[in-house]
Amino acid sequence: MQIYILEHKYTYQNTNIHIRTQFLYNLLFLTVTYLVPMSVMAVCYTCMGRKLWGSKSIGELTHYQKESMKSKRKVVKMFIIVVTIFAVCWLPYQGFFIFVYHHRHFAESSYVQHVYLSFYWLAMSNSMVNPIIYYWMNNRNTFSITLEKYSSSHCKITKKFFHKIITLCC
C-alpha cells in the first residue's frame, strides 16, 4: 500500500523493522521540530521574563520608573503569547503524524490530504503571526512611523497611498 501526502511517499509494510523505524522517525521528528524548540523558548523566555518582571527600583517610584516597569511586564506578556501561539500552531501538525501512525486507516481516507494541508498551513502561519503580535504589543506604533518616513522620501502619489493605508489601518 502506498500513500502520497504532498510529495512525500509513505509505503506501509507489515514488517516489524519498518514499523519500528517509522515510529522512531516520528518521535525524532516530534522531538527535534517541536519539543526542543518549545523547551528552549520556554526556558529562555522564562529566564528573561523573571528578570524583567521582578526588577524593582529602590526608593520611591518616579513616573518614568513606573512606565518602565509597565513596559517590561508587557514584554513578558508578549513572551507568553509568542510561546502559546507557537504551541497552538505547531501541535496539530506534529500530532498528525503520530495519529496517522496509530490509526493507519485514516491515511487511506479521501480527505487526508486536506487535513494534512490544513495542519501544515496552520504551522506555517506561525511565521506570519509573530510580526503581528510584535506590532500589536508595541506602544509606539513604529510600523506607522516607518511607513510615513518611507512614503515621504518618494513621490507624492506613494505618500498619499501610504497615508490612506495608515488612516484605514490605525
DSSP file (Angstrom, degrees, kcal/mol; ACC not computed):
  #  RESIDUE AA STRUCTURE BP1 BP2  ACC     N-H-->O    O-->H-N    N-H-->O    O-->H-N    TCO  KAPPA ALPHA  PHI   PSI    X-CA   Y-CA   Z-CA
    1    1 A M              0   0    0      0, 0.0    11,-1.5     0, 0.0     2,-0.4   0.000 360.0 360.0 360.0 133.2    0.0    0.0    0.0
    2    2 A Q  E     -A   11   0A   0      9,-0.2     2,-0.4     2,-0.0     9,-0.2  -0.979 360.0-168.6-124.6 135.6    1.4    3.4   -0.9
    3    3 A I  E     -A   10   0A   0      7,-2.9     7,-3.0    -2,-0.4     2,-0.6  -0.979   7.9-153.0-124.9 135.0    0.1    6.8    0.3
    4    4 A Y  E     +A    9   0A   0     -2,-0.4     2,-0.5     5,-0.2     5,-0.2  -0.935  13.1 178.5-111.5 121.8    1.0   10.1   -1.1
    5    5 A I  E >  S-A    8   0A   0      3,-2.1     3,-2.3    -2,-0.6     2,-0.2  -0.965  72.1 -51.0-119.6 111.0    0.9   13.2    1.1
    6    6 A L  T 3  S-     0   0    0     -2,-0.5   107,-0.0     1,-0.3   111,-0.0  -0.454 119.7 -27.8  54.7-120.7    2.1   16.1   -1.0
    7    7 A E  T 3  S+     0   0    0     -2,-0.2     2,-0.5    -3,-0.1    -1,-0.3   0.367 115.1 103.0-104.7   5.3    5.4   15.0   -2.4
    8    8 A H  E <   -A    5   0A   0     -3,-2.3    -3,-2.1     2,-0.0     2,-0.6  -0.761  60.6-149.5 -90.8 130.2    6.2   12.5    0.4
    9    9 A K  E     -A    4   0A   0     -2,-0.5     2,-0.6    -5,-0.2    -5,-0.2  -0.886  10.6-167.7-103.2 120.6    5.7    8.9   -0.4
   10   10 A Y  E     -A    3   0A   0     -7,-3.0    -7,-2.9    -2,-0.6     2,-0.6  -0.937   1.5-170.3-109.4 122.6    4.7    6.7    2.5
   11   11 A T  E     -A    2   0A   0     -2,-0.6     2,-0.6    -9,-0.2    -9,-0.2  -0.958   8.2-156.1-113.5 118.9    4.8    3.0    2.0
   12   12 A Y        +     0   0    0    -11,-1.5     2,-0.3    -2,-0.6    -2,-0.0  -0.839  16.6 174.8 -97.8 124.6    3.4    0.9    4.8
   13   13 A Q        -     0   0    0     -2,-0.6     6,-0.1     2,-0.2    -2,-0.0  -0.886  38.2-121.1-122.9 157.6    4.6   -2.7    5.0
   14   14 A N  S    S+     0   0    0     -2,-0.3     2,-0.4     4,-0.1    -2,-0.0  -0.035  70.5 121.2 -91.1  33.3    3.8   -5.2    7.7
   15   15 A T     >  -     0   0    0      1,-0.1     4,-2.1    -2,-0.0     5,-0.2  -0.790  63.1-137.3 -97.0 141.1    7.4   -5.7    8.8
   16   16 A N  H  > S+     0   0    0     -2,-0.4     4,-2.5     1,-0.2     5,-0.2   0.847 103.2  55.2 -64.1 -34.9    8.3   -5.0   12.4
   17   17 A I  H  > S+     0   0    0      2,-0.2     4,-2.5     1,-0.2    -1,-0.2   0.928 109.6  45.7 -65.3 -45.0   11.6   -3.3   11.4
   18   18 A H  H  > S+     0   0    0      2,-0.2     4,-2.6     1,-0.2    -2,-0.2   0.916 114.1  48.3 -64.7 -43.2    9.8   -0.8    9.1
   19   19 A I  H  X S+     0   0    0     -4,-2.1     4,-2.2     2,-0.2    -2,-0.2   0.915 113.7  46.7 -65.0 -43.0    7.1   -0.1   11.7
   20   20 A R  H  X S+     0   0    0     -4,-2.5     4,-2.5     2,-0.2    -2,-0.2   0.909 112.7  49.8 -65.6 -41.5    9.7    0.4   14.5
   21   21 A T  H  X S+     0   0    0     -4,-2.5     4,-2.5     2,-0.2    -2,-0.2   0.912 111.1  49.1 -63.1 -43.1   11.8    2.7   12.2
   22   22 A Q  H  X S+     0   0    0     -4,-2.6     4,-2.4     2,-0.2    -1,-0.2   0.907 111.3  49.6 -63.8 -41.2    8.7    4.7   11.3
   23   23 A F  H  X S+     0   0    0     -4,-2.2     4,-2.3     2,-0.2    -2,-0.2   0.925 112.1  47.4 -62.9 -45.1    7.8    5.1   14.9
   24   24 A L  H  X S+     0   0    0     -4,-2.5     4,-2.7     1,-0.2    -2,-0.2   0.884 111.0  52.3 -64.0 -38.5   11.3    6.2   15.9
   25   25 A Y  H  X S+     0   0    0     -4,-2.5     4,-3.0     2,-0.2    -2,-0.2   0.932 109.2  49.4 -62.3 -45.3   11.4    8.6   13.0
   26   26 A N  H  X S+     0   0    0     -4,-2.4     4,-2.4     1,-0.2    -2,-0.2   0.900 112.9  47.1 -61.5 -41.1    8.0   10.2   14.1
   27   27 A L  H  X S+     0   0    0     -4,-2.3     4,-2.5     2,-0.2    -1,-0.2   0.911 113.6  47.6 -66.7 -41.7    9.3   10.5   17.7
   28   28 A L  H  X S+     0   0    0     -4,-2.7     4,-3.0     2,-0.2     5,-0.3   0.916 112.5  49.7 -63.9 -43.3   12.6   12.0   16.5
   29   29 A F  H  X S+     0   0    0     -4,-3.0     4,-2.3     1,-0.2     5,-0.3   0.919 112.2  47.7 -60.9 -45.5   10.7   14.4   14.2
   30   30 A L  H  X>S+     0   0    0     -4,-2.4     5,-2.2    -5,-0.2     4,-1.4   0.908 115.1  46.3 -61.3 -43.6    8.4   15.5   17.1
   31   31 A T  I  <>S+     0   0    0     -4,-2.5     5,-2.9     3,-0.2    -2,-0.2   0.940 117.5  40.2 -66.3 -48.9   11.4   16.0   19.4
   32   32 A V  I  <5S+     0   0    0     -4,-3.0    -2,-0.2     1,-0.2    -1,-0.2   0.869 124.9  34.4 -72.8 -37.2   13.6   17.9   17.0
   33   33 A T  I  <5S+     0   0    0     -4,-2.3    -1,-0.2    -5,-0.3    -2,-0.2   0.562 135.7  10.5 -99.6  -7.5   11.0   20.1   15.4
   34   34 A Y  I  X5S+     0   0    0     -4,-1.4     4,-2.4    -5,-0.3     5,-0.2   0.613 122.8  44.7-132.1 -56.5    8.6   20.7   18.3
   35   35 A L  I  ><S+     0   0    0     -5,-2.2     4,-2.5     2,-0.2     5,-0.2   0.915 115.3  46.0 -67.2 -43.9    9.7   19.6   21.8
   36   36 A V  H  ><S+     0   0    0     -5,-2.9     4,-2.8    -6,-0.2     5,-0.2   0.962 116.6  43.4 -65.7 -51.5   13.3   21.0   21.7
   37   37 A P  H  > S+     0   0    0      0, 0.0     4,-2.7     0, 0.0     5,-0.2   0.910 115.5  50.1 -60.2 -38.9   12.3   24.4   20.2
   38   38 A M  H  X S+     0   0    0     -4,-2.4     4,-2.4     2,-0.2    -2,-0.2   0.913 112.9  46.2 -63.6 -42.5    9.3   24.6   22.6
   39   39 A S  H  X S+     0   0    0     -4,-2.5     4,-2.7    -5,-0.2     5,-0.2   0.918 113.1  48.6 -66.4 -44.1   11.6   23.8   25.6
   40   40 A V  H  X S+     0   0    0     -4,-2.8     4,-2.8     2,-0.2     5,-0.3   0.933 113.9  46.5 -62.7 -45.9   14.3   26.2   24.6
   41   41 A M  H  X S+     0   0    0     -4,-2.7     4,-2.8    -5,-0.2     5,-0.3   0.930 113.4  49.2 -61.6 -44.5   11.8   29.0   24.1
   42   42 A A  H  X S+     0   0    0     -4,-2.4     4,-1.9    -5,-0.2    -2,-0.2   0.926 114.9  43.5 -62.2 -45.3   10.1   28.3   27.4
   43   43 A V  H  X S+     0   0    0     -4,-2.7     4,-2.4     2,-0.2    -2,-0.2   0.953 118.1  43.7 -66.0 -49.7   13.3   28.2   29.3
   44   44 A C  H  X S+     0   0    0     -4,-2.8     4,-2.6    -5,-0.2     5,-0.2   0.934 116.8  45.3 -63.3 -46.8   14.8   31.3   27.7
   45   45 A Y  H  X S+     0   0    0     -4,-2.8     4,-2.7    -5,-0.3    -1,-0.2   0.844 111.9  53.4 -68.2 -31.8   11.6   33.4   27.9
   46   46 A T  H  X S+     0   0    0     -4,-1.9     4,-2.6    -5,-0.3     5,-0.2   0.930 110.4  46.7 -66.5 -44.1   11.1   32.3   31.5
   47   47 A C  H  X S+     0   0    0     -4,-2.4     4,-1.8     2,-0.2    -2,-0.2   0.940 117.0  43.2 -61.8 -47.1   14.6   33.4   32.5
   48   48 A M  H  X S+     0   0    0     -4,-2.6     4,-2.6     1,-0.2    -2,-0.2   0.910 114.3  51.6 -64.7 -41.0   14.1   36.7   30.6
   49   49 A G  H  X S+     0   0    0     -4,-2.7     4,-3.3    -5,-0.2     5,-0.3   0.897 108.3  50.0 -64.1 -41.6   10.6   37.2   32.0
   50   50 A R  H  X S+     0   0    0     -4,-2.6     4,-2.0     2,-0.2    -1,-0.2   0.903 112.7  47.9 -63.0 -40.3   11.6   36.6   35.6
   51   51 A K  H  X S+     0   0    0     -4,-1.8     4,-0.5    -5,-0.2    -2,-0.2   0.927 118.0  40.6 -65.7 -44.7   14.4   39.1   35.2
   52   52 A L  H >< S+     0   0    0     -4,-2.6     3,-0.7     2,-0.2    -2,-0.2   0.930 118.5  44.5 -70.9 -45.8   12.1   41.7   33.6
   53   53 A W  H 3< S+     0   0    0     -4,-3.3    -3,-0.2     1,-0.2    -2,-0.2   0.877 115.3  47.5 -68.9 -37.9    9.1   41.1   35.8
   54   54 A G  H 3< S+     0   0    0     -4,-2.0     2,-0.4    -5,-0.3    -1,-0.2   0.503  79.8 117.0 -85.3  -3.8   11.0   41.0   39.1
   55   55 A S    <<  +     0   0    0     -3,-0.7     2,-0.3    -4,-0.5    17,-0.1  -0.514  40.7 175.0 -72.2 122.5   13.1   44.1   38.6
   56   56 A K        -     0   0    0     -2,-0.4     2,-0.2    13,-0.0    -2,-0.0  -0.928  23.6-129.6-126.7 150.8   12.2   46.7   41.2
   57   57 A S        -     0   0    0     -2,-0.3     2,-0.4     2,-0.1     4,-0.1  -0.647  24.3-111.7 -99.4 158.8   13.8   50.0   41.9
   58   58 A I  S    S-     0   0    0     -2,-0.2     2,-0.1     2,-0.1    -1,-0.0  -0.697  78.1  -0.9 -89.2 137.0   14.9   51.3   45.3
   59   59 A G  S    S-     0   0    0     -2,-0.4     2,-0.2     2,-0.1    -2,-0.1  -0.412 113.5  -7.9  87.4-162.2   13.0   54.1   46.9
   60   60 A E  S    S-     0   0    0     -2,-0.1     2,-0.3     1,-0.1    -2,-0.1  -0.486  73.3-118.3 -75.0 138.5   10.0   56.0   45.6
   61   61 A L        -     0   0    0     -2,-0.2     2,-0.2    -4,-0.1    -1,-0.1  -0.594  23.2-149.6 -80.5 132.9    9.0   55.2   42.1
   62   62 A T     >  -     0   0    0     -2,-0.3     4,-2.3     1,-0.1     5,-0.2  -0.470  32.0-102.8 -89.1 170.5    9.0   58.0   39.6
   63   63 A H  H  > S+     0   0    0      1,-0.2     4,-2.3     2,-0.2     5,-0.2   0.906 123.5  51.9 -60.1 -42.3    6.7   58.3   36.6
   64   64 A Y  H  > S+     0   0    0      1,-0.2     4,-2.2     2,-0.2    -1,-0.2   0.900 109.4  49.4 -62.1 -41.6    9.5   57.1   34.3
   65   65 A Q  H  > S+     0   0    0      2,-0.2     4,-2.4     1,-0.2    -1,-0.2   0.883 110.0  50.9 -66.6 -38.2   10.2   54.1   36.5
   66   66 A K  H  X S+     0   0    0     -4,-2.3     4,-2.3     2,-0.2    -2,-0.2   0.918 111.7  47.3 -63.8 -42.7    6.5   53.1   36.6
   67   67 A E  H  X S+     0   0    0     -4,-2.3     4,-2.4     2,-0.2    -2,-0.2   0.876 111.0  52.4 -65.3 -37.6    6.3   53.3   32.8
   68   68 A S  H  X S+     0   0    0     -4,-2.2     4,-2.4     2,-0.2    -2,-0.2   0.921 110.6  46.5 -64.8 -44.4    9.5   51.3   32.5
   69   69 A M  H  X S+     0   0    0     -4,-2.4     4,-2.3     2,-0.2    -2,-0.2   0.900 112.2  51.2 -63.5 -40.6    8.1   48.5   34.8
   70   70 A K  H  X S+     0   0    0     -4,-2.3     4,-1.6     1,-0.2    -2,-0.2   0.904 111.0  48.3 -62.5 -42.0    4.8   48.6   32.9
   71   71 A S  H  X S+     0   0    0     -4,-2.4     4,-1.7     2,-0.2    -2,-0.2   0.896 110.4  51.1 -66.1 -41.6    6.7   48.2   29.6
   72   72 A K  H  X S+     0   0    0     -4,-2.4     4,-1.8     1,-0.2    -2,-0.2   0.895 109.6  50.0 -64.0 -40.1    8.8   45.4   30.9
   73   73 A R  H  X S+     0   0    0     -4,-2.3     4,-2.0     1,-0.2    -1,-0.2   0.832 106.9  55.1 -69.0 -30.9    5.7   43.5   32.1
   74   74 A K  H  X S+     0   0    0     -4,-1.6     4,-1.9     2,-0.2    -1,-0.2   0.872 105.5  52.7 -67.5 -36.1    4.1   44.0   28.7
   75   75 A V  H  X S+     0   0    0     -4,-1.7     4,-2.2     2,-0.2    -2,-0.2   0.900 107.3  52.1 -64.3 -40.6    7.2   42.3   27.1
   76   76 A V  H  X S+     0   0    0     -4,-1.8     4,-2.0     1,-0.2    -2,-0.2   0.909 108.7  50.3 -62.9 -41.6    6.8   39.4   29.5
   77   77 A K  H  X S+     0   0    0     -4,-2.0     4,-2.2     1,-0.2    -1,-0.2   0.883 108.4  53.2 -62.4 -37.9    3.1   39.0   28.4
   78   78 A M  H  X S+     0   0    0     -4,-1.9     4,-2.7     2,-0.2    -2,-0.2   0.899 105.7  53.8 -64.3 -40.1    4.3   39.1   24.8
   79   79 A F  H  X S+     0   0    0     -4,-2.2     4,-2.3     1,-0.2     5,-0.2   0.929 109.1  48.8 -56.9 -46.1    6.7   36.3   25.5
   80   80 A I  H  X S+     0   0    0     -4,-2.0     4,-2.3     1,-0.2    -2,-0.2   0.906 112.0  48.2 -62.5 -42.6    3.9   34.2   26.9
   81   81 A I  H  X S+     0   0    0     -4,-2.2     4,-2.8     2,-0.2     5,-0.2   0.911 110.5  51.2 -65.1 -42.8    1.7   34.9   23.8
   82   82 A V  H  X S+     0   0    0     -4,-2.7     4,-2.1     1,-0.2    -2,-0.2   0.921 112.9  44.9 -62.1 -44.9    4.5   34.1   21.4
   83   83 A V  H  X S+     0   0    0     -4,-2.3     4,-2.3     2,-0.2    -1,-0.2   0.904 114.4  49.3 -66.9 -40.8    5.2   30.7   23.1
   84   84 A T  H  X S+     0   0    0     -4,-2.3     4,-2.6    -5,-0.2    -2,-0.2   0.918 111.2  48.6 -64.8 -44.0    1.5   29.9   23.3
   85   85 A I  H  X S+     0   0    0     -4,-2.8     4,-2.7     2,-0.2     5,-0.2   0.897 110.0  52.6 -64.1 -40.1    0.9   30.7   19.6
   86   86 A F  H  X S+     0   0    0     -4,-2.1     4,-2.3    -5,-0.2     5,-0.3   0.939 111.4  46.7 -58.1 -47.1    3.9   28.6   18.7
   87   87 A A  H  X S+     0   0    0     -4,-2.3     4,-2.0     1,-0.2    -2,-0.2   0.918 114.5  46.5 -62.7 -44.2    2.4   25.7   20.6
   88   88 A V  H  < S+     0   0    0     -4,-2.6    -1,-0.2     1,-0.2    -2,-0.2   0.894 115.2  45.9 -66.7 -40.7   -1.1   26.1   19.2
   89   89 A C  H  < S+     0   0    0     -4,-2.7     4,-0.4    -5,-0.2    -2,-0.2   0.883 121.1  34.9 -71.5 -38.6    0.2   26.5   15.6
   90   90 A W  H  X S+     0   0    0     -4,-2.3     4,-2.2    -5,-0.2     5,-0.2   0.728  99.2  75.5 -93.6 -22.5    2.6   23.5   15.6
   91   91 A L  H  X S+     0   0    0     -4,-2.0     4,-3.0    -5,-0.3     5,-0.2   0.908  94.5  50.0 -61.3 -45.1    0.9   20.9   17.8
   92   92 A P  H  > S+     0   0    0      0, 0.0     4,-1.7     0, 0.0    -1,-0.2   0.906 111.7  49.8 -60.8 -38.9   -1.7   19.8   15.3
   93   93 A Y  H  > S+     0   0    0     -4,-0.4     4,-0.9    26,-0.3    -2,-0.2   0.928 115.2  43.1 -63.2 -45.3    0.9   19.3   12.6
   94   94 A Q  H  X S+     0   0    0     -4,-2.2     4,-1.1     1,-0.2     3,-0.4   0.902 113.6  51.5 -67.5 -41.0    3.1   17.3   14.9
   95   95 A G  H  X S+     0   0    0     -4,-3.0     4,-2.9    -5,-0.2    -1,-0.2   0.782  97.1  69.8 -66.9 -27.3    0.2   15.3   16.2
   96   96 A F  H  X S+     0   0    0     -4,-1.7     4,-2.7    -5,-0.2    -1,-0.2   0.917  99.5  46.6 -56.6 -46.6   -1.0   14.4   12.7
   97   97 A F  H  X S+     0   0    0     -4,-0.9     4,-1.8    -3,-0.4    -1,-0.2   0.882 113.7  47.3 -68.0 -38.6    2.0   12.1   12.1
   98   98 A I  H  X S+     0   0    0     -4,-1.1     4,-1.9     2,-0.2    -1,-0.2   0.916 113.5  49.3 -67.2 -42.0    1.6   10.4   15.5
   99   99 A F  H  X S+     0   0    0     -4,-2.9     4,-2.2     1,-0.2    -2,-0.2   0.925 111.0  48.6 -62.3 -45.8   -2.1   10.0   14.9
  100  100 A V  H  < S+     0   0    0     -4,-2.7     7,-0.2     1,-0.2    -1,-0.2   0.858 108.4  55.4 -64.8 -34.6   -1.6    8.6   11.4
  101  101 A Y  H  < S+     0   0    0     -4,-1.8     3,-0.4    -5,-0.2    -1,-0.2   0.923 115.3  37.4 -62.3 -43.4    0.9    6.2   12.7
  102  102 A H  H  < S+     0   0    0     -4,-1.9     2,-0.4     1,-0.2    -2,-0.2   0.730 124.3  41.1 -82.6 -22.3   -1.5    4.8   15.3
  103  103 A H    >X  +     0   0    0     -4,-2.2     3,-1.5    -5,-0.2     4,-0.6  -0.683  65.4 169.7-125.3  76.1   -4.6    5.0   13.0
  104  104 A R  G >4 S+     0   0    0     -2,-0.4     3,-0.8    -3,-0.4     4,-0.5   0.776  71.7  67.7 -62.4 -28.8   -3.4    3.8    9.6
  105  105 A H  G >4 S+     0   0    0      1,-0.2     3,-1.0     2,-0.2     4,-0.3   0.809  91.7  63.0 -62.8 -27.9   -6.9    3.5    8.2
  106  106 A F  G X4 S+     0   0    0     -3,-1.5     3,-1.4     1,-0.2    -1,-0.2   0.852  94.1  61.2 -64.3 -33.9   -7.1    7.3    8.4
  107  107 A A  G << S+     0   0    0     -3,-0.8    -1,-0.2    -4,-0.6    -2,-0.2   0.685 100.5  55.7 -67.1 -17.6   -4.2    7.6    5.9
  108  108 A E  G <  S+     0   0    0     -3,-1.0    -1,-0.3    -4,-0.5    -2,-0.2   0.518  84.7 108.7 -92.0  -6.0   -6.4    5.8    3.4
  109  109 A S  S X  S-     0   0    0     -3,-1.4     3,-0.9    -4,-0.3     4,-0.2  -0.270  76.7-121.7 -72.2 159.8   -9.3    8.3    3.6
  110  110 A S  T 3  S+     0   0    0      1,-0.2     3,-0.3     2,-0.1     4,-0.2   0.736 108.3  50.3 -74.4 -22.4  -10.0   10.6    0.8
  111  111 A Y  T 3> S+     0   0    0      1,-0.2     4,-2.1     2,-0.1    -1,-0.2   0.293  75.1 104.2-100.5   9.6   -9.7   13.8    2.9
  112  112 A V  H <> S+     0   0    0     -3,-0.9     4,-2.8     1,-0.2     5,-0.2   0.873  80.5  52.6 -61.4 -37.7   -6.3   13.0    4.5
  113  113 A Q  H  > S+     0   0    0     -3,-0.3     4,-2.8    -4,-0.2    -1,-0.2   0.875 108.0  51.3 -67.0 -35.2   -4.5   15.5    2.2
  114  114 A H  H  > S+     0   0    0     -3,-0.2     4,-2.0     2,-0.2    -2,-0.2   0.908 112.3  46.1 -66.7 -41.1   -7.0   18.3    3.2
  115  115 A V  H  X S+     0   0    0     -4,-2.1     4,-2.4     2,-0.2     5,-0.2   0.942 114.2  48.4 -64.7 -47.4   -6.4   17.6    6.8
  116  116 A Y  H  X S+     0   0    0     -4,-2.8     4,-2.7     1,-0.2    -2,-0.2   0.934 112.5  47.8 -58.6 -47.8   -2.6   17.5    6.4
  117  117 A L  H  X S+     0   0    0     -4,-2.8     4,-2.7     1,-0.2    -1,-0.2   0.853 109.9  53.4 -64.9 -34.3   -2.6   20.7    4.3
  118  118 A S  H  X S+     0   0    0     -4,-2.0     4,-2.3     2,-0.2    -1,-0.2   0.931 112.8  43.0 -64.6 -45.1   -4.8   22.4    6.9
  119  119 A F  H  X S+     0   0    0     -4,-2.4     4,-2.3     2,-0.2   -26,-0.3   0.883 114.3  51.3 -67.8 -37.6   -2.4   21.5    9.7
  120  120 A Y  H  X S+     0   0    0     -4,-2.7     4,-2.5    -5,-0.2    -2,-0.2   0.925 110.4  48.9 -63.9 -44.9    0.6   22.4    7.5
  121  121 A W  H  X S+     0   0    0     -4,-2.7     4,-1.8     1,-0.2    -2,-0.2   0.913 110.8  50.6 -60.8 -43.6   -0.9   25.8    6.8
  122  122 A L  H  < S+     0   0    0     -4,-2.3     4,-0.5     1,-0.2    -1,-0.2   0.909 111.0  48.7 -61.7 -42.3   -1.6   26.4   10.5
  123  123 A A  H >< S+     0   0    0     -4,-2.3     3,-1.1     1,-0.2     4,-0.3   0.922 113.2  46.3 -64.2 -44.3    2.0   25.5   11.4
  124  124 A M  H >X S+     0   0    0     -4,-2.5     3,-1.2     1,-0.2     4,-0.5   0.759  99.6  69.8 -71.2 -23.6    3.5   27.8    8.7
  125  125 A S  H >X S+     0   0    0     -4,-1.8     4,-2.2     1,-0.3     3,-0.5   0.692  79.5  79.3 -67.7 -16.3    1.1   30.6    9.7
  126  126 A N  H <> S+     0   0    0     -3,-1.1     4,-1.8    -4,-0.5    -1,-0.3   0.873  88.8  55.0 -57.7 -36.7    3.1   30.9   12.9
  127  127 A S  H <4 S+     0   0    0     -3,-1.2    -1,-0.2    -4,-0.3    -2,-0.2   0.825 110.4  45.6 -66.4 -30.6    5.8   32.9   11.0
  128  128 A M  H <X S+     0   0    0     -4,-0.5     4,-0.8    -3,-0.5    -2,-0.2   0.829 110.0  54.1 -79.2 -33.2    3.1   35.3    9.8
  129  129 A V  H  X S+     0   0    0     -4,-2.2     4,-2.3     1,-0.2     3,-0.2   0.846  94.2  68.4 -73.8 -34.9    1.5   35.7   13.2
  130  130 A N  H  X S+     0   0    0     -4,-1.8     4,-2.5     1,-0.2     5,-0.2   0.916  99.7  47.0 -56.4 -49.3    4.7   36.7   15.1
  131  131 A P  H  > S+     0   0    0      0, 0.0     4,-2.4     0, 0.0    -1,-0.2   0.867 111.2  53.7 -61.4 -32.2    5.2   40.1   13.5
  132  132 A I  H  X S+     0   0    0     -4,-0.8     4,-2.8     2,-0.2    -2,-0.2   0.909 108.8  48.7 -65.9 -40.8    1.5   40.8   14.0
  133  133 A I  H  X S+     0   0    0     -4,-2.3     4,-2.4     2,-0.2    -1,-0.2   0.932 111.5  49.6 -62.9 -45.4    2.0   40.0   17.7
  134  134 A Y  H  X S+     0   0    0     -4,-2.5     4,-0.5     1,-0.2    -2,-0.2   0.905 114.3  45.1 -61.8 -41.3    5.0   42.3   17.9
  135  135 A Y  H >< S+     0   0    0     -4,-2.4     3,-1.0    -5,-0.2     6,-0.2   0.934 113.4  49.6 -66.7 -45.9    3.2   45.1   16.2
  136  136 A W  H 3< S+     0   0    0     -4,-2.8    -2,-0.2     1,-0.3    -1,-0.2   0.855 113.3  45.9 -63.2 -36.2    0.1   44.7   18.3
  137  137 A M  H 3< S+     0   0    0     -4,-2.4     2,-0.4    -5,-0.2    -1,-0.3   0.488  91.4 102.5 -86.4  -3.0    2.1   44.7   21.6
  138  138 A N    <<  -     0   0    0     -3,-1.0     3,-0.3    -4,-0.5    -4,-0.0  -0.687  54.9-162.0 -87.0 129.6    4.2   47.7   20.6
  139  139 A N  S    S+     0   0    0     -2,-0.4    -1,-0.1     1,-0.2    -4,-0.0   0.830  85.1  55.0 -74.6 -33.6    3.2   51.0   22.2
  140  140 A R  S    S-     0   0    0      1,-0.0    -1,-0.2     4,-0.0     5,-0.2   0.576  90.8-138.3 -85.8 -10.1    5.0   53.3   19.8
  141  141 A N    >>  +     0   0    0     -3,-0.3     4,-1.5    -6,-0.2     3,-0.7   0.931  33.3 171.7  51.1  51.1    3.4   52.0   16.5
  142  142 A T  H 3>  +     0   0    0      1,-0.2     4,-2.7     2,-0.2     5,-0.2   0.736  68.5  68.2 -64.3 -22.0    6.8   52.2   14.8
  143  143 A F  H 3> S+     0   0    0      2,-0.2     4,-2.2     1,-0.2    -1,-0.2   0.928 101.6  45.1 -62.8 -44.4    5.3   50.5   11.8
  144  144 A S  H <> S+     0   0    0     -3,-0.7     4,-2.2     2,-0.2    -2,-0.2   0.901 113.3  50.4 -65.4 -40.9    3.2   53.5   11.0
  145  145 A I  H  X S+     0   0    0     -4,-1.5     4,-2.4     2,-0.2    -2,-0.2   0.913 109.9  50.6 -64.3 -42.4    6.1   55.9   11.6
  146  146 A T  H  X S+     0   0    0     -4,-2.7     4,-2.7     1,-0.2    -2,-0.2   0.913 109.8  50.2 -61.8 -43.6    8.3   53.8    9.2
  147  147 A L  H  X S+     0   0    0     -4,-2.2     4,-2.7     1,-0.2    -1,-0.2   0.906 110.3  50.0 -62.3 -41.2    5.7   53.8    6.5
  148  148 A E  H  X S+     0   0    0     -4,-2.2     4,-2.0     2,-0.2    -2,-0.2   0.916 112.2  47.0 -65.2 -41.8    5.3   57.6    6.8
  149  149 A K  H  X S+     0   0    0     -4,-2.4     4,-1.1     2,-0.2    -2,-0.2   0.916 113.8  48.6 -64.4 -42.4    9.1   58.1    6.5
  150  150 A Y  H  < S+     0   0    0     -4,-2.7     3,-0.4     1,-0.2     4,-0.3   0.924 113.4  46.2 -63.8 -43.7    9.3   55.7    3.6
  151  151 A S  H >< S+     0   0    0     -4,-2.7     3,-1.0     1,-0.2     8,-0.3   0.836 107.6  56.8 -71.7 -30.5    6.5   57.4    1.8
  152  152 A S  H 3< S+     0   0    0     -4,-2.0    -1,-0.2     1,-0.2    -2,-0.2   0.756 102.1  56.4 -72.4 -22.0    7.8   60.9    2.4
  153  153 A S  T 3< S+     0   0    0     -4,-1.1    -1,-0.2    -3,-0.4    -2,-0.2   0.535 109.4  51.3 -86.2  -4.5   11.1   60.1    0.7
  154  154 A H  S <  S-     0   0    0     -3,-1.0     5,-0.1    -4,-0.3    -3,-0.0  -0.365 105.2 -44.0-116.1-163.7    9.4   59.0   -2.5
  155  155 A C     >  -     0   0    0     -2,-0.1     4,-1.7     1,-0.1    -1,-0.3  -0.092  52.1-110.9 -67.3 164.1    6.8   60.5   -4.8
  156  156 A K  H  > S+     0   0    0      1,-0.2     4,-2.5     2,-0.2     5,-0.2   0.820 115.3  58.5 -65.8 -33.2    3.6   62.3   -3.7
  157  157 A I  H  > S+     0   0    0      1,-0.2     4,-2.5     2,-0.2    -1,-0.2   0.926 106.6  47.7 -63.8 -44.0    1.4   59.5   -5.0
  158  158 A T  H  > S+     0   0    0      1,-0.2     4,-2.8     2,-0.2     5,-0.3   0.897 110.5  52.8 -63.0 -40.1    3.1   57.0   -2.8
  159  159 A K  H  X S+     0   0    0     -4,-1.7     4,-2.2    -8,-0.3    -2,-0.2   0.920 110.8  46.0 -62.9 -44.3    2.8   59.3    0.1
  160  160 A K  H  X S+     0   0    0     -4,-2.5     4,-2.2     2,-0.2    -1,-0.2   0.905 112.6  51.7 -64.4 -40.7   -0.9   59.7   -0.4
  161  161 A F  H  X S+     0   0    0     -4,-2.5     4,-2.0     1,-0.2    -2,-0.2   0.945 113.1  42.9 -61.3 -49.6   -1.3   56.0   -0.9
  162  162 A F  H  X S+     0   0    0     -4,-2.8     4,-2.7     1,-0.2    -1,-0.2   0.851 111.1  56.1 -67.5 -33.9    0.5   55.1    2.4
  163  163 A H  H  X S+     0   0    0     -4,-2.2     4,-2.4    -5,-0.3    -1,-0.2   0.909 108.0  48.3 -64.0 -40.7   -1.3   57.8    4.2
  164  164 A K  H  X S+     0   0    0     -4,-2.2     4,-1.9     2,-0.2    -2,-0.2   0.909 112.1  49.5 -64.3 -41.3   -4.7   56.3    3.2
  165  165 A I  H  X S+     0   0    0     -4,-2.0     4,-2.5     2,-0.2     5,-0.2   0.926 111.7  48.5 -63.0 -44.9   -3.5   52.9    4.3
  166  166 A I  H  X S+     0   0    0     -4,-2.7     4,-2.7     1,-0.2    -2,-0.2   0.913 111.8  48.5 -63.8 -42.8   -2.3   54.2    7.7
  167  167 A T  H  < S+     0   0    0     -4,-2.4    -1,-0.2     1,-0.2    -2,-0.2   0.840 114.6  46.5 -68.9 -30.8   -5.5   56.1    8.3
  168  168 A L  H  < S+     0   0    0     -4,-1.9    -2,-0.2    -5,-0.2    -1,-0.2   0.881 119.5  38.8 -74.1 -38.7   -7.6   53.0    7.4
  169  169 A C  H  <        0   0    0     -4,-2.5    -2,-0.2    -5,-0.2    -3,-0.2   0.845 360.0 360.0 -82.3 -35.6   -5.5   50.6    9.5
  170  170 A C     <        0   0    0     -4,-2.7    -3,-0.2    -5,-0.2    -1,-0.2   0.443 360.0 360.0-106.3 360.0   -4.7   52.6   12.6
